[in-house]
Amino acid sequence: MDNVNNVVSSQAASDAVLDIGWRFLLGTLRASVAVGSVAEAVRLAQAAAAACGDDADRHLRMDVRPDRVVLTLQSAEHAAVTGRDVELARAISADINTETHHSVQLLEIGIDALDIPSVRPFWKAVLGYVAEPGADGPRDPLVDPTGQGPAIWFQQMAEPRPQRNRIHFDLCVPHDEALTRIEAALAAGGRLVSDRRAPAFWVLADAEGNEICVTTWQGRSG
């Protein structure tokens, strides 16, 4: 890549790491590596940090558990994947087997609103959320500063819809796992509401009409 500090496209990011077990999800590269104990998880986390060297603090986040370590790469400066994040994923995978992994996913909550600027401050305050770096407009998403809770985004309504649930889940999954997840949901009693925007997202509902969107990076800009 010509300039490793530049943000790379979704397609380029996904293609660059697909063969080593990483997946591109919502502006991040993620890998979940199976371990057998907390001690093993700590050793793996130390190896990942060492592979990133001085860039670890600016690019690497880790969730360390007794059965897995979830590795996330994203430029803190850009809140996006850069060429350097791709390089770091390959550096980590040179020392750690990331090809045999747990699946990764990210959950978002979508809130339908007629006047987004009037409701966004409430959700920001009540949840203690913050804006993503460089994205604090009146309609921009909100994120958990601790990295634990799901992101919240706001969908513009054209007219009131009091009869339907105006809060729904968005579940971002690896693009090569979406259809399997959807088939399992349909087999469990769900129904397909719409696939008009697939593979960016499919709208599913449970037996009572509560909706969830299964999303991937594909079919979106970037």
TAMO-V713836 format. One record per residue. N is the residue number from 1. RES is the residue in one small letter. PHI is phi in whole degrees, 0 to 359 (none if undefined). PSI is psi as a letter, one per 40 degrees, with the letter a starting at -180 (999 if undefined). OMEGA is omega in whole degrees, -180 to 180 (none if undefined). Layout:
BEGIN
n:res:phi:psi:omega
N:RES:PHI:PSI:OMEGA
N:RES:PHI:PSI:OMEGA
END
This chain:
BEGIN
n:res:phi:psi:omega
1:m:none:h:-171
2:d:299:d:179
3:n:231:h:-173
4:v:292:e:179
5:n:272:e:179
6:n:279:i:173
7:v:292:h:179
8:v:256:i:-179
9:s:290:i:178
10:s:302:d:-179
11:q:297:d:-179
12:a:295:d:180
13:a:296:d:-180
14:s:297:d:-178
15:d:298:d:-173
16:a:290:d:-173
17:v:236:e:-175
18:l:300:d:-175
19:d:282:e:-179
20:i:245:e:171
21:g:92:e:177
22:w:275:i:176
23:r:228:i:177
24:f:269:h:179
25:l:222:h:171
26:l:46:f:175
27:g:76:e:178
28:t:224:i:166
29:l:255:h:-176
30:r:225:i:174
31:a:218:h:178
32:s:241:h:-173
33:v:253:h:-179
34:a:287:h:176
35:v:224:i:-177
36:g:251:e:-178
37:s:195:i:176
38:v:297:d:-180
39:a:299:d:178
40:e:294:d:179
41:a:297:d:179
42:v:296:d:179
43:r:298:d:179
44:l:295:d:179
45:a:298:d:178
46:q:296:d:179
47:a:294:d:179
48:a:295:d:178
49:a:297:d:179
50:a:295:d:180
51:a:295:d:179
52:c:275:e:177
53:g:58:b:-177
54:d:293:e:-179
55:d:273:e:-175
56:a:302:d:-175
57:d:295:d:-176
58:r:267:e:-174
59:h:227:d:-168
60:l:253:h:169
61:r:234:i:-177
62:m:221:i:173
63:d:244:h:-172
64:v:257:h:-178
65:r:225:i:-179
66:p:297:d:-177
67:d:249:e:-178
68:r:196:i:169
69:v:234:h:178
70:v:263:h:-178
71:l:256:h:179
72:t:231:h:177
73:l:241:h:177
74:q:196:i:176
75:s:290:h:178
76:a:296:d:-179
77:e:291:d:-174
78:h:259:e:-173
79:a:51:f:-178
80:a:201:i:178
81:v:274:h:177
82:t:247:i:176
83:g:301:d:179
84:r:294:d:177
85:d:297:d:177
86:v:297:d:178
87:e:300:d:-178
88:l:292:d:176
89:a:300:d:180
90:r:290:d:178
91:a:294:d:178
92:i:297:d:-177
93:s:289:e:174
94:a:289:d:-179
95:d:254:d:-175
96:i:232:h:178
97:n:282:h:180
98:t:262:e:-176
99:e:280:d:175
100:t:258:h:-167
101:h:214:i:166
102:h:286:i:174
103:s:292:i:177
104:v:240:i:178
105:q:200:i:177
106:l:224:h:-179
107:l:254:h:173
108:e:237:i:174
109:i:242:h:178
110:g:259:h:179
111:i:242:h:176
112:d:281:h:-178
113:a:209:i:174
114:l:282:d:-178
115:d:233:g:-175
116:i:302:d:-179
117:p:301:d:-179
118:s:275:d:-178
119:v:261:d:-177
120:r:301:d:-180
121:p:300:d:178
122:f:298:d:-179
123:w:295:d:178
124:k:296:d:-177
125:a:285:d:-174
126:v:291:d:-180
127:l:266:e:-176
128:g:69:f:-178
129:y:275:i:180
130:v:226:i:175
131:a:277:i:172
132:e:294:i:179
133:p:306:h:177
134:g:76:e:-177
135:a:219:g:-179
136:d:239:f:175
137:g:284:i:-176
138:p:294:e:180
139:r:238:e:-176
140:d:284:i:179
141:p:296:i:176
142:l:239:i:-178
143:v:228:i:177
144:d:283:h:-179
145:p:296:d:178
146:t:274:e:-179
147:g:75:e:-177
148:q:259:d:-176
149:g:273:i:179
150:p:289:i:174
151:a:292:i:177
152:i:239:h:175
153:w:231:i:-171
154:f:239:h:-179
155:q:252:h:-178
156:q:289:h:175
157:m:267:i:177
158:a:275:d:-179
159:e:203:i:-180
160:p:300:i:176
161:r:225:g:-176
162:p:294:e:-176
163:q:279:e:-176
164:r:242:i:176
165:n:296:h:-176
166:r:260:e:172
167:i:237:h:-179
168:h:221:i:179
169:f:267:i:167
170:d:243:h:179
171:l:246:h:179
172:c:270:h:-179
173:v:235:i:175
174:p:303:i:-174
175:h:299:d:-179
176:d:271:e:177
177:e:241:e:-172
178:a:299:d:-176
179:l:295:d:177
180:t:297:d:179
181:r:295:d:-180
182:i:295:d:179
183:e:300:d:179
184:a:295:d:180
185:a:293:d:179
186:l:292:d:178
187:a:293:d:-179
188:a:271:e:176
189:g:106:e:178
190:g:280:i:176
191:r:222:i:177
192:l:274:h:178
193:v:276:d:-179
194:s:198:h:170
195:d:238:f:-177
196:r:299:d:-178
197:r:257:e:178
198:a:296:i:7
199:p:269:e:176
200:a:296:d:172
201:f:198:i:171
202:w:247:h:177
203:v:261:h:177
204:l:243:i:177
205:a:217:i:174
206:d:278:a:-174
207:a:296:d:-180
208:e:256:e:174
209:g:94:e:176
210:n:288:h:-168
211:e:256:i:170
212:i:216:i:175
213:c:256:h:171
214:v:267:h:-171
215:t:238:i:170
216:t:223:i:178
217:w:285:e:-174
218:q:288:i:179
219:g:79:e:178
220:r:246:i:176
221:s:284:i:177
222:g:108:999:none
END
